[in-house]
Amino acid sequence: MNEELARLLPPPPERDVPPGPLAHHKDRLMQLIDDDRATTPAVSTPAAARRTRPRLPRPALWLPAAALTLAGAITVGLVTATDSGYGLRQSDGESAVVLLDRIADVAAETEVEPVRDDQLVYVKLLTAGAEAKDQNSVYVPGKLHTLEAWVSQEPGPVEQLALHYENGDYFPLRELLPPGSPGVPAGIDRPTYKWLAALPTDPDELLAELHRLIKPFEDQERSQAVFDKIGELLNASVMPPKTAAALYGAAAKIPGVTRIEDAVDPAGRHGVGIRRVDGRSGWATEWIFDREALTYLGERTYLTTDGVSGKKGTVLGETAVLERAVVDEYRERPGSSSSSSS
């Protein structure tokens, strides 16, 4: 019945959901569930209401798994990189695998100060997410805006996962929990530094572990689910160098990854890209890296075919990482000694 009620709400833009509207939808959904339990028998859903739509990928810091539930061999294959309007065709030189291997080498040599459980990962992003009015509407790309997030590193379980600053206001990001639940522990959908440090650092073993941990969305290829999750981790987390290197190494082993010779992040920074197309869902995810330093800049997800969700090339979500650091208090910004409690 929860699934039936969830369809009464617009599908959330899972890449970037402003906390205010998200809280409104969650509250409304809980009211509907409570009202339904008291008054309404179970009903079937018409086939027309079950039209396939892409379930937008999102960084792990935006929406935890339970909230999403309520609201709604290894050979690199060749995929043409010109069918979306983003980037150029893969060059005849360095392949995606070779590029990812070089990026992994750089990540392995990057110095990272370990993050304590009582500290917070601070991320400043330029981001936008598509929205749809209802189940039958096409997605409309959102406007780019700045978002700051302070992400809890407590091993858990915790109720407040992060604190966001967006459009001039602070918003605590909390999980929707069943009565009596102690909170959300660290894991694949709440990746703390310590949890990431415990992952296998052999790319083959890590890829197998990710396949075990990650459940694809409906009509999503399993390989795409893993590729998108790796992107989420790289986008929103501070992690040990060996873990970052292993993630890039694992990505190199996912079938269908291609190199984009000229990729541009939402901040307008040109670089080189790594892309994978999900032929089943009809979208592509593209990571952008600095061409010289090979550091991660951001990512973009967009439709690759015309369909019920929109026209080919429609941007579903995009993010540019502007700053990433470790701080001791909520609302504390890098380089600032002032802080205040949330």
N, C-alpha and C positions, 0 to 999 in steps of 0.2 A: 504494500500500500504506500509506503514511503516513496517508492519509485514513481507511482502514479501521481502522487501529490507534487513531487519535484518537477514534473512536466508542466505544472501550472505556472511555474516561474520562468522568466527568460533564461536561456542558457548563459551562464556567467562567462565573461571573458577571462579565462583562467590565467592568462599571461600576466595581466596587471589589473587587479580589481581594487578600485578605491575602497578603503575600509568602511566609509560611511554607507554607500549603497550596498556593500556586501552585508553589513550588519542588518540593514533594513530587510534584505531578502531572507537572511537567516531567521530573523525574528518572525517575519510573515510566514515562513515555511513551518516553523515550530507551532505557530498558532493554528495553521491549517491541519497539521498532524494531530494536535490536541482536539480540535473541533471534530475531525473525521473519526477519531477513535470513539467519541461520545455519540455520534449521530448517524454515521454513514456506513453501510455495508460495502464490502469489496466490489469493485466494478472492473470491467475489462477496458482496455485502451484501444480506441479505433486504430486501424492500421495507418490511417493518414497522419496520426499524431506521432508515429514512430519513424518518421523520415530520418534517414541517416544524415548527421551533421558532424563536422570535425569537432572533437573535443580538444580545445586549445591546450597546447603544452604550456607550462608555466614554471618559473623558477621556484625552487622548493620553499623559499622564504615567503611566497605570497599566500598560498592556500594549502593547509594540511590536508591529508588524505580523507579524513572523516568528514571535513567540511565539504569537500568535493562530492563525496558520496551523497550527502544530504542535498546539496544544491545541484545537484545535477548528476676439408674443406674451406676454410675461411679465405675466400678470394674476393678482392675488391672488384665489384661490377662497374660497368661504364654507364653513366647517366648523362645525357646531354645537358649542359648547364645553360642553355639559351632559351628554354621554354617558358621562363617566368618573367623575363625582363630585367632580372637582377644578375649582375656579374657578366663575365664573358666565358666563352667556351674553354674547357680545360685545355691548358697548353700541352704541346707535344713533349715538353721537357719533364720537369720534376712531377711525379705523380702525387696523389693525395697521401698515399702511404709514406712515401719518402718525406713529404712535408711534415706529416704528423710525427714521424720519427725524429725529425730535427726539432720540432716543437717540444717533444718529450725530453730531448737532451737538454734544451734550455731550461725547462721546468725543473729538471732534476738538479741543476746547478744553482737554482735561485734560492737565496737565503730567506728563510721564513722563521720568525720567532714563534715558538710553540704558544698556543693559546690556552690559558687556564680555564677551568670550569666556571670560575666566578667572573670571568671577563666576557665581553661582548664583541661580536664581529660587526663593524660598521661598514655599510656599503652605501655609496651615493651613485644614483643611476639617472640616466635620461631614458625615459621609457614611455611606451604607449601600448594599449591593448584594444582590440576590436570589440565592438558591442553589437548586440542584436536585440530588437524590441521584443520579439517573441520567437517561438519555435519555428515559425514559417518565414521569418524575416532573414534577409541577407545580413552578413556582418559588415559594419561600417568602421573603418580604421579610426582609432582614437587619436587625440592630439598629444604630441610629445610634451612631457613635463618632467620636472625633477622630483625624485623620490629619495628620501634617506631612510635607512633601516638600521636598527640596532637589534641584532639577532642573538638570542640567549644561547649560551654554550653549556648550560647545566645539563648533566647526563639525564636528568629527568627522574620521574615524570614531572612536567611543568604545565601550567594552565596558560600562561602568557608566553607565546613563542617568540614574539618580537615587538618592537615599537616602531611605528612608521611616522615620518613627518612628510606631509603632502598638502599642497595648497594652503600653507600657512597654519596647519593644525597637526597636533600629535594624535595618533590613533594606536591603542594597544591592539595587537593581533592575538586573538585568543581562539582556542579550539572549541568547537561544539562537542561537548562531552556527555555521555550518558550519566544519569544520576549515580553518584558514588564513585565515579572514576577519579583516580588520583591525578590524571593529566597525561601528557604525551611524552614518552621516553625518546631519547636520541635514536635515530635510525635513518632509513633511506629517505623518508619525507621530513626529517628534522636532523640534517647531517651536521653534527658538531665536529669540532676539530679532533677531539679524542676518538669519536666514532669513525671518522675518516681515516685516522691514523691506524686503526685496527683492520682496515680492509687489506686484502692481499695486494702485494706490490708487483707480482708477476702478472703481466697483461692478460695471459691466457686464463689464469686462475681468477683474476678480477672480472673478466668478461663473463665467465661462468657464474660467478657470484651475483653479478648484476642481473643476469638472466633469471636467476633464482629469486631475487628480491623484487623484481619489477614486473608488474602485471600490466599488459597493454590495455589501452582503452578499446572500446568496441570499434571494430573496423580499422584498427591500427596494427601495422606490422610489428612483430616483436622486436625486430632489429631496430625499427624506428623508435620504439619506446625506450630502448636502451640508449640509443644515440641522443635522444632528447633529454633523457635523465642525466647523462654525462654533461650535456650542455648546461643544465640547471645547476649542477654541482659546481662547474667551473665559473658560472655566472655569479653565484651568490655566496660562495664559501671561501674561507681562508683554510688552506690545507697543507699538510707536510709535502715537501718537494717530491718525495718518492711516490706519494699517492697521486699527485698531479701528473707526474710522468707516466705512471701506470694507466691512468685514465686516458691519456692521449694514445698510449700504446694499445689499449683495448679498442679505442675508436678506430684505429688503423686496421683492425681485424674485422670490423663490421662490413658486411657486403653492401656495396652500393655507394660508398663515400667517394666524392669527387673533389678535385681542386678547382676553385674559382680564381682566375688570374687577377681580376680587379673587383674587390668587394668593398662596400662602403657601409660603415656602421651608422646608426641614427644620429651621431654627433657630427657626421660628415667626414670622418677620418677614413682615408683610403688605406686598404691593406690587401691581404691575400685571404681567401676564404676556403672553408671546408663545408661541403654541402651534402645532404642526403635527402632524396625524394621518397616519400611514402606513397607508392602507387595505389595502395588500397584506400587511403583516406584522402589523397589528392592534395597534399601539402608538402612543402619543402622546409627544412630547417637549415640555416646557414650560419656558421660561426665565422667571425672576422678577427684576424690577427694583424698586428703591426708587421709590415713587410720586412723591416730590418731587425727589430728586436725579437720578433716572433712571440710577443706577449699578447694575451687575450684582450680584445677590445669590446666585443659584444656579440649579439646575435639577432637574427630576424627570422620569422616564420611567415610563410605566405602560401596562398593557394596556387596550385600548378594547373588546374583545370577549371573550366566553368562548371557551376553546379548550384545546388539549392542554397549553398552558403555564400555565394558571391561569384564574381568574375575572376578569372585567372589573373594572378598578380596581386590580388587583394592582400594587404598586410594584416595578418592576424595578431601579431605581437612583435615588438622590437625593443631592444634594450642596449644601451651603451654604458659600460662601467666607467664612471668618472673618477671614483676614488674608492679605495678599500683599505681598511685599517683595523686595528684592535684597540679597544678602549675599555675603561674600567667601570663606567657608569652610563646609564641611559641618558640620552640627550647630550652626552659629551661628544664633541667633534675633534677629529685629529688636529693636534697642534694647539688645542684650547685647554686651559687648566680649569675652566669653569664647567660645572656639571650640576644637574639637578635630578631628583628622583622622579620617575614616572608615577 
